[in-house]
Amino acid sequence: MTHRKTMAGIAMLGLTTCLAVSAEAEDLNIWTLNFTSEANNNAINEIAKEFEAAHPGVKVIYTQRGVDDHKTALRVAAGSDSGPDIYFMWAGRGLGGEFVNAGLSLPLDKYYEQYGWKDSLIPTAAAFASNYEGGLHGVPYTFKGEVVYYRKDMFEKAGIAEEPKTYDELKADAEKLAAAGIPAFTFGGTVNWHVMRLMDVLLETKCGAETHDKLMSMEVSWTETPCATEAFTELKWWADNHFLKPFMGIDQAQSTNLFVAGRAAMMLEGSWFVQTLSEVTDLDNIGIFPFPTGTDRLYGFAEYHYISAKSKNPDLAAQFLDYFNSQDVQQRFLGTFTTNSVNSQVTYENQRPLDAEWGGIFEGYDQMFVNGDQAFPLAETTEYFRLINEVANDTMEPQAAAEAMQKFIDSQG
């Protein structure tokens, strides 16, 4: 059945688009990440082959890099005359916005109209395209939440019978884990954004939704808002007492291996992590719960595909993105990129229990807050990273970190 559906999708795509594509050979260059899930990597290549089959003469070329190398390559492309046709980047002022502001992203208003993306895409996922000036930028690739993943065997060993519902309960559980000789969290310190996730949710916990947003939009002072120092203080408490150490010498992938090996009880990860774990461990031993911030917002973000302003084939790039996000493709690869789809017409059946649990989490929230490196512009993000590392490494006091953050913001004018 899957084979027949795939071929039918290819045939329909060919009928509707082949006349629009020149018979002359064309390369469609896509720059993206080297995803930790092999199923994810295999899926994007399979979709590329399907598109090629429907577009004779077209060659889809994926270039995959690590996160930091990918950002570096895009920054080089932004300052040159060449680059990809499509590139992956997170939505938000601090990541996607960097390359929009650098002129690398092509406004996509006409393609949103041509393909009816506002109707076919989940509104909350597509909403990030309007976050920038000068038109709609980017098309959703995934829409993801971030929660705490935990090992049931370690919670049981520590005498933890229920998932924590409040932040105080989470801290009490961390103490129970410590008493049982189990570090609460594992983080990869060599990638700044991994420990940042904890600081983000601590700001939401200590400041509440409204004040947290104002801190990230730089509308209130980090020095004059006491909860900013309180959040840094909580970060220090976790890092001092409840991180698997050493954490600064490892990256996120290595911390995942340590979690799988039973070296720590929890990780703060996203909905994509179900697929990653399914390839290396028994999902029956894994539970999830939203970090108990006390607000009614889910922590998460959107990942986007952007069409490069330097692309010589923007119409072809838009056709590819329309196919990538089509109901047929998204249905067939449901659960591969993440637990949910950006296409509003996809149905959910026969899911893994953790995927189904994620569905309940998404249904339980109608508001979200995004990662700090998506909320901040690039310069402020870099300083935010630095101060988080300083506090987590016990080389700066929490109040000094809040003061330094505001001093840097003020210096940017």
VEXTORKE-685288 format. One record per residue (C-alpha): x, y, z; residue number from 0. Coordinates in steps of 0.05 Angstrom, whole numbers, plus 5000, padded with zeros to 4 digits. Layout:
BEGIN
+------+------+------+-----+
|   xx |   yy |   zz |   n |
+------+------+------+-----+
|    X |    Y |    Z | NUM |
...
+------+------+------+-----+
***
This chain:
BEGIN
+------+------+------+-----+
|   xx |   yy |   zz |   n |
+------+------+------+-----+
| 5000 | 5000 | 5000 |   0 |
| 5056 | 5049 | 5018 |   1 |
| 5091 | 5036 | 4952 |   2 |
| 5027 | 5049 | 4912 |   3 |
| 5014 | 5113 | 4950 |   4 |
| 5086 | 5136 | 4939 |   5 |
| 5082 | 5124 | 4864 |   6 |
| 5015 | 5157 | 4860 |   7 |
| 5042 | 5218 | 4895 |   8 |
| 5101 | 5221 | 4848 |   9 |
| 5057 | 5214 | 4787 |  10 |
| 5011 | 5270 | 4809 |  11 |
| 5069 | 5314 | 4825 |  12 |
| 5099 | 5301 | 4756 |  13 |
| 5034 | 5318 | 4721 |  14 |
| 5026 | 5384 | 4757 |  15 |
| 5098 | 5408 | 4755 |  16 |
| 5137 | 5376 | 4698 |  17 |
| 5116 | 5429 | 4648 |  18 |
| 5143 | 5483 | 4693 |  19 |
| 5213 | 5453 | 4696 |  20 |
| 5263 | 5459 | 4640 |  21 |
| 5289 | 5396 | 4609 |  22 |
| 5358 | 5425 | 4619 |  23 |
| 5395 | 5395 | 4678 |  24 |
| 5387 | 5436 | 4741 |  25 |
| 5418 | 5428 | 4810 |  26 |
| 5378 | 5444 | 4872 |  27 |
| 5428 | 5455 | 4928 |  28 |
| 5402 | 5447 | 4999 |  29 |
| 5444 | 5461 | 5061 |  30 |
| 5420 | 5429 | 5124 |  31 |
| 5443 | 5394 | 5187 |  32 |
| 5473 | 5325 | 5196 |  33 |
| 5417 | 5300 | 5239 |  34 |
| 5431 | 5252 | 5296 |  35 |
| 5374 | 5207 | 5273 |  36 |
| 5394 | 5164 | 5214 |  37 |
| 5320 | 5155 | 5198 |  38 |
| 5316 | 5231 | 5190 |  39 |
| 5377 | 5233 | 5145 |  40 |
| 5350 | 5175 | 5103 |  41 |
| 5281 | 5207 | 5097 |  42 |
| 5305 | 5273 | 5068 |  43 |
| 5347 | 5236 | 5017 |  44 |
| 5288 | 5192 | 4998 |  45 |
| 5243 | 5253 | 4989 |  46 |
| 5297 | 5284 | 4945 |  47 |
| 5298 | 5222 | 4900 |  48 |
| 5223 | 5224 | 4893 |  49 |
| 5226 | 5296 | 4872 |  50 |
| 5281 | 5281 | 4822 |  51 |
| 5239 | 5224 | 4793 |  52 |
| 5182 | 5273 | 4781 |  53 |
| 5228 | 5326 | 4752 |  54 |
| 5273 | 5295 | 4699 |  55 |
| 5339 | 5332 | 4695 |  56 |
| 5336 | 5359 | 4766 |  57 |
| 5388 | 5337 | 4817 |  58 |
| 5375 | 5351 | 4890 |  59 |
| 5441 | 5358 | 4926 |  60 |
| 5441 | 5357 | 5002 |  61 |
| 5501 | 5386 | 5039 |  62 |
| 5498 | 5366 | 5113 |  63 |
| 5540 | 5396 | 5168 |  64 |
| 5543 | 5401 | 5244 |  65 |
| 5505 | 5460 | 5275 |  66 |
| 5564 | 5507 | 5284 |  67 |
| 5594 | 5490 | 5216 |  68 |
| 5527 | 5501 | 5183 |  69 |
| 5520 | 5570 | 5214 |  70 |
| 5591 | 5588 | 5193 |  71 |
| 5578 | 5566 | 5121 |  72 |
| 5515 | 5608 | 5117 |  73 |
| 5551 | 5669 | 5144 |  74 |
| 5603 | 5661 | 5090 |  75 |
| 5548 | 5652 | 5038 |  76 |
| 5513 | 5716 | 5062 |  77 |
| 5576 | 5755 | 5045 |  78 |
| 5589 | 5723 | 4978 |  79 |
| 5556 | 5717 | 4910 |  80 |
| 5539 | 5644 | 4917 |  81 |
| 5504 | 5598 | 4964 |  82 |
| 5450 | 5545 | 4969 |  83 |
| 5381 | 5547 | 4938 |  84 |
| 5349 | 5525 | 5004 |  85 |
| 5378 | 5526 | 5073 |  86 |
| 5355 | 5500 | 5141 |  87 |
| 5352 | 5548 | 5200 |  88 |
| 5312 | 5557 | 5263 |  89 |
| 5259 | 5611 | 5263 |  90 |
| 5268 | 5672 | 5308 |  91 |
| 5305 | 5737 | 5312 |  92 |
| 5370 | 5707 | 5336 |  93 |
| 5378 | 5651 | 5285 |  94 |
| 5333 | 5656 | 5225 |  95 |
| 5332 | 5731 | 5235 |  96 |
| 5407 | 5736 | 5229 |  97 |
| 5406 | 5711 | 5157 |  98 |
| 5342 | 5749 | 5139 |  99 |
| 5376 | 5813 | 5163 | 100 |
| 5439 | 5794 | 5124 | 101 |
| 5398 | 5790 | 5060 | 102 |
| 5406 | 5715 | 5050 | 103 |
| 5332 | 5699 | 5053 | 104 |
| 5283 | 5710 | 4996 | 105 |
| 5214 | 5737 | 5015 | 106 |
| 5163 | 5682 | 4999 | 107 |
| 5097 | 5720 | 4998 | 108 |
| 5081 | 5700 | 4926 | 109 |
| 5095 | 5627 | 4940 | 110 |
| 5051 | 5627 | 5002 | 111 |
| 4996 | 5653 | 4957 | 112 |
| 5011 | 5607 | 4898 | 113 |
| 5013 | 5542 | 4939 | 114 |
| 4962 | 5561 | 4992 | 115 |
| 5011 | 5548 | 5048 | 116 |
| 4972 | 5590 | 5098 | 117 |
| 4915 | 5540 | 5091 | 118 |
| 4955 | 5475 | 5090 | 119 |
| 5004 | 5490 | 5146 | 120 |
| 4990 | 5491 | 5220 | 121 |
| 4980 | 5565 | 5237 | 122 |
| 5025 | 5564 | 5298 | 123 |
| 5081 | 5535 | 5257 | 124 |
| 5072 | 5582 | 5197 | 125 |
| 5065 | 5643 | 5242 | 126 |
| 5141 | 5648 | 5250 | 127 |
| 5147 | 5668 | 5176 | 128 |
| 5117 | 5736 | 5192 | 129 |
| 5166 | 5751 | 5248 | 130 |
| 5211 | 5789 | 5201 | 131 |
| 5208 | 5854 | 5164 | 132 |
| 5199 | 5857 | 5089 | 133 |
| 5152 | 5800 | 5077 | 134 |
| 5144 | 5726 | 5094 | 135 |
| 5209 | 5688 | 5103 | 136 |
| 5217 | 5613 | 5106 | 137 |
| 5171 | 5553 | 5106 | 138 |
| 5162 | 5508 | 5168 | 139 |
| 5203 | 5444 | 5168 | 140 |
| 5184 | 5422 | 5238 | 141 |
| 5147 | 5450 | 5298 | 142 |
| 5176 | 5422 | 5362 | 143 |
| 5166 | 5424 | 5437 | 144 |
| 5218 | 5412 | 5490 | 145 |
| 5207 | 5374 | 5555 | 146 |
| 5243 | 5332 | 5606 | 147 |
| 5259 | 5261 | 5586 | 148 |
| 5273 | 5214 | 5644 | 149 |
| 5294 | 5142 | 5656 | 150 |
| 5239 | 5105 | 5693 | 151 |
| 5289 | 5056 | 5723 | 152 |
| 5329 | 5112 | 5755 | 153 |
| 5267 | 5147 | 5782 | 154 |
| 5246 | 5081 | 5813 | 155 |
| 5315 | 5069 | 5843 | 156 |
| 5311 | 5138 | 5876 | 157 |
| 5241 | 5125 | 5903 | 158 |
| 5207 | 5175 | 5857 | 159 |
| 5137 | 5148 | 5845 | 160 |
| 5106 | 5205 | 5805 | 161 |
| 5128 | 5257 | 5754 | 162 |
| 5138 | 5325 | 5786 | 163 |
| 5081 | 5375 | 5776 | 164 |
| 5116 | 5436 | 5807 | 165 |
| 5186 | 5464 | 5806 | 166 |
| 5194 | 5451 | 5880 | 167 |
| 5176 | 5377 | 5868 | 168 |
| 5228 | 5373 | 5812 | 169 |
| 5281 | 5401 | 5859 | 170 |
| 5261 | 5351 | 5912 | 171 |
| 5266 | 5295 | 5862 | 172 |
| 5336 | 5318 | 5843 | 173 |
| 5356 | 5312 | 5916 | 174 |
| 5327 | 5241 | 5918 | 175 |
| 5367 | 5223 | 5857 | 176 |
| 5430 | 5252 | 5888 | 177 |
| 5419 | 5211 | 5951 | 178 |
| 5416 | 5149 | 5907 | 179 |
| 5481 | 5169 | 5873 | 180 |
| 5448 | 5191 | 5808 | 181 |
| 5461 | 5258 | 5774 | 182 |
| 5396 | 5290 | 5755 | 183 |
| 5414 | 5320 | 5686 | 184 |
| 5466 | 5310 | 5633 | 185 |
| 5483 | 5368 | 5587 | 186 |
| 5535 | 5378 | 5533 | 187 |
| 5574 | 5441 | 5551 | 188 |
| 5614 | 5448 | 5487 | 189 |
| 5551 | 5470 | 5450 | 190 |
| 5526 | 5532 | 5484 | 191 |
| 5453 | 5521 | 5468 | 192 |
| 5447 | 5457 | 5508 | 193 |
| 5456 | 5486 | 5577 | 194 |
| 5418 | 5547 | 5553 | 195 |
| 5355 | 5506 | 5552 | 196 |
| 5356 | 5500 | 5627 | 197 |
| 5367 | 5575 | 5636 | 198 |
| 5309 | 5589 | 5589 | 199 |
| 5259 | 5547 | 5630 | 200 |
| 5286 | 5575 | 5695 | 201 |
| 5272 | 5646 | 5671 | 202 |
| 5202 | 5625 | 5653 | 203 |
| 5195 | 5592 | 5722 | 204 |
| 5222 | 5650 | 5763 | 205 |
| 5197 | 5709 | 5722 | 206 |
| 5131 | 5685 | 5694 | 207 |
| 5111 | 5691 | 5622 | 208 |
| 5102 | 5766 | 5615 | 209 |
| 5166 | 5787 | 5649 | 210 |
| 5206 | 5732 | 5615 | 211 |
| 5183 | 5758 | 5547 | 212 |
| 5201 | 5828 | 5566 | 213 |
| 5271 | 5807 | 5588 | 214 |
| 5283 | 5771 | 5522 | 215 |
| 5255 | 5830 | 5481 | 216 |
| 5299 | 5876 | 5524 | 217 |
| 5240 | 5918 | 5547 | 218 |
| 5259 | 5913 | 5621 | 219 |
| 5326 | 5914 | 5656 | 220 |
| 5359 | 5849 | 5675 | 221 |
| 5391 | 5886 | 5734 | 222 |
| 5327 | 5917 | 5760 | 223 |
| 5285 | 5855 | 5751 | 224 |
| 5302 | 5810 | 5811 | 225 |
| 5277 | 5746 | 5779 | 226 |
| 5334 | 5748 | 5728 | 227 |
| 5384 | 5740 | 5785 | 228 |
| 5339 | 5687 | 5816 | 229 |
| 5341 | 5647 | 5752 | 230 |
| 5417 | 5651 | 5748 | 231 |
| 5418 | 5629 | 5821 | 232 |
| 5376 | 5568 | 5805 | 233 |
| 5422 | 5552 | 5746 | 234 |
| 5481 | 5553 | 5793 | 235 |
| 5445 | 5506 | 5842 | 236 |
| 5432 | 5455 | 5787 | 237 |
| 5502 | 5459 | 5758 | 238 |
| 5536 | 5456 | 5825 | 239 |
| 5496 | 5397 | 5852 | 240 |
| 5458 | 5360 | 5799 | 241 |
| 5495 | 5359 | 5732 | 242 |
| 5533 | 5298 | 5708 | 243 |
| 5605 | 5323 | 5709 | 244 |
| 5648 | 5341 | 5674 | 245 |
| 5598 | 5371 | 5625 | 246 |
| 5639 | 5425 | 5591 | 247 |
| 5682 | 5376 | 5554 | 248 |
| 5626 | 5339 | 5519 | 249 |
| 5574 | 5358 | 5467 | 250 |
| 5500 | 5343 | 5462 | 251 |
| 5509 | 5277 | 5425 | 252 |
| 5557 | 5252 | 5477 | 253 |
| 5509 | 5272 | 5533 | 254 |
| 5455 | 5232 | 5498 | 255 |
| 5501 | 5171 | 5498 | 256 |
| 5512 | 5181 | 5573 | 257 |
| 5437 | 5185 | 5584 | 258 |
| 5426 | 5121 | 5545 | 259 |
| 5482 | 5088 | 5585 | 260 |
| 5447 | 5104 | 5650 | 261 |
| 5496 | 5156 | 5675 | 262 |
| 5442 | 5209 | 5689 | 263 |
| 5367 | 5208 | 5700 | 264 |
| 5342 | 5265 | 5656 | 265 |
| 5354 | 5306 | 5594 | 266 |
| 5319 | 5370 | 5571 | 267 |
| 5304 | 5352 | 5498 | 268 |
| 5252 | 5360 | 5444 | 269 |
| 5199 | 5320 | 5408 | 270 |
| 5250 | 5297 | 5356 | 271 |
| 5285 | 5259 | 5412 | 272 |
| 5235 | 5202 | 5411 | 273 |
| 5261 | 5180 | 5343 | 274 |
| 5334 | 5188 | 5365 | 275 |
| 5323 | 5146 | 5427 | 276 |
| 5283 | 5093 | 5389 | 277 |
| 5346 | 5076 | 5350 | 278 |
| 5389 | 5064 | 5411 | 279 |
| 5347 | 5045 | 5471 | 280 |
| 5282 | 5016 | 5497 | 281 |
| 5228 | 5069 | 5495 | 282 |
| 5188 | 5032 | 5548 | 283 |
| 5239 | 5056 | 5599 | 284 |
| 5231 | 5129 | 5579 | 285 |
| 5180 | 5179 | 5606 | 286 |
| 5169 | 5253 | 5591 | 287 |
| 5139 | 5313 | 5626 | 288 |
| 5138 | 5387 | 5612 | 289 |
| 5188 | 5426 | 5654 | 290 |
| 5143 | 5451 | 5711 | 291 |
| 5150 | 5526 | 5700 | 292 |
| 5082 | 5543 | 5731 | 293 |
| 5060 | 5580 | 5668 | 294 |
| 5012 | 5556 | 5615 | 295 |
| 5064 | 5557 | 5559 | 296 |
| 5102 | 5501 | 5525 | 297 |
| 5176 | 5509 | 5513 | 298 |
| 5192 | 5499 | 5439 | 299 |
| 5210 | 5526 | 5371 | 300 |
| 5201 | 5520 | 5297 | 301 |
| 5253 | 5498 | 5246 | 302 |
| 5247 | 5527 | 5176 | 303 |
| 5270 | 5518 | 5105 | 304 |
| 5289 | 5585 | 5075 | 305 |
| 5298 | 5599 | 5001 | 306 |
| 5363 | 5636 | 4989 | 307 |
| 5361 | 5704 | 4957 | 308 |
| 5421 | 5680 | 4917 | 309 |
| 5383 | 5621 | 4887 | 310 |
| 5381 | 5618 | 4811 | 311 |
| 5321 | 5571 | 4816 | 312 |
| 5273 | 5600 | 4868 | 313 |
| 5211 | 5573 | 4832 | 314 |
| 5240 | 5503 | 4832 | 315 |
| 5260 | 5511 | 4905 | 316 |
| 5189 | 5531 | 4922 | 317 |
| 5162 | 5470 | 4885 | 318 |
| 5208 | 5426 | 4926 | 319 |
| 5186 | 5456 | 4991 | 320 |
| 5113 | 5449 | 4971 | 321 |
| 5125 | 5375 | 4957 | 322 |
| 5165 | 5366 | 5022 | 323 |
| 5107 | 5393 | 5063 | 324 |
| 5052 | 5360 | 5023 | 325 |
| 5001 | 5317 | 5059 | 326 |
| 5025 | 5253 | 5025 | 327 |
| 5099 | 5262 | 5042 | 328 |
| 5085 | 5286 | 5113 | 329 |
| 5038 | 5228 | 5125 | 330 |
| 5087 | 5176 | 5101 | 331 |
| 5145 | 5204 | 5142 | 332 |
| 5104 | 5221 | 5204 | 333 |
| 5146 | 5208 | 5266 | 334 |
| 5212 | 5210 | 5228 | 335 |
| 5229 | 5284 | 5234 | 336 |
| 5190 | 5293 | 5298 | 337 |
| 5127 | 5268 | 5331 | 338 |
| 5080 | 5316 | 5295 | 339 |
| 5074 | 5347 | 5226 | 340 |
| 5071 | 5419 | 5203 | 341 |
| 5016 | 5399 | 5153 | 342 |
| 4947 | 5409 | 5183 | 343 |
| 4916 | 5353 | 5142 | 344 |
| 4959 | 5297 | 5169 | 345 |
| 4923 | 5244 | 5211 | 346 |
| 4953 | 5208 | 5271 | 347 |
| 4943 | 5133 | 5278 | 348 |
| 4983 | 5074 | 5305 | 349 |
| 5034 | 5118 | 5340 | 350 |
| 5087 | 5097 | 5388 | 351 |
| 5064 | 5111 | 5460 | 352 |
| 5114 | 5168 | 5469 | 353 |
| 5092 | 5200 | 5404 | 354 |
| 5020 | 5195 | 5426 | 355 |
| 5040 | 5226 | 5493 | 356 |
| 5072 | 5283 | 5456 | 357 |
| 5006 | 5293 | 5418 | 358 |
| 4972 | 5303 | 5485 | 359 |
| 5025 | 5353 | 5507 | 360 |
| 5015 | 5394 | 5443 | 361 |
| 4940 | 5393 | 5452 | 362 |
| 4947 | 5416 | 5524 | 363 |
| 4980 | 5482 | 5506 | 364 |
| 4958 | 5540 | 5462 | 365 |
| 5018 | 5585 | 5479 | 366 |
| 5093 | 5575 | 5476 | 367 |
| 5159 | 5609 | 5491 | 368 |
| 5220 | 5600 | 5448 | 369 |
| 5293 | 5584 | 5461 | 370 |
| 5336 | 5643 | 5481 | 371 |
| 5379 | 5639 | 5419 | 372 |
| 5316 | 5649 | 5378 | 373 |
| 5287 | 5704 | 5421 | 374 |
| 5351 | 5746 | 5423 | 375 |
| 5389 | 5777 | 5364 | 376 |
| 5457 | 5745 | 5350 | 377 |
| 5500 | 5792 | 5391 | 378 |
| 5458 | 5786 | 5454 | 379 |
| 5453 | 5710 | 5444 | 380 |
| 5529 | 5705 | 5445 | 381 |
| 5533 | 5743 | 5510 | 382 |
| 5475 | 5703 | 5539 | 383 |
| 5514 | 5639 | 5523 | 384 |
| 5577 | 5667 | 5555 | 385 |
| 5543 | 5686 | 5620 | 386 |
| 5506 | 5620 | 5626 | 387 |
| 5573 | 5584 | 5619 | 388 |
| 5606 | 5628 | 5670 | 389 |
| 5552 | 5615 | 5722 | 390 |
| 5547 | 5541 | 5707 | 391 |
| 5623 | 5535 | 5714 | 392 |
| 5621 | 5574 | 5780 | 393 |
| 5666 | 5630 | 5754 | 394 |
| 5613 | 5685 | 5760 | 395 |
| 5561 | 5699 | 5813 | 396 |
| 5487 | 5702 | 5792 | 397 |
| 5477 | 5776 | 5807 | 398 |
| 5540 | 5794 | 5768 | 399 |
| 5514 | 5754 | 5709 | 400 |
| 5448 | 5793 | 5708 | 401 |
| 5486 | 5858 | 5713 | 402 |
| 5533 | 5838 | 5657 | 403 |
| 5474 | 5819 | 5613 | 404 |
| 5442 | 5887 | 5620 | 405 |
| 5509 | 5923 | 5611 | 406 |
| 5519 | 5887 | 5545 | 407 |
| 5448 | 5903 | 5522 | 408 |
| 5459 | 5976 | 5538 | 409 |
| 5525 | 5976 | 5500 | 410 |
| 5488 | 5954 | 5437 | 411 |
| 5448 | 6019 | 5436 | 412 |
+------+------+------+-----+
***
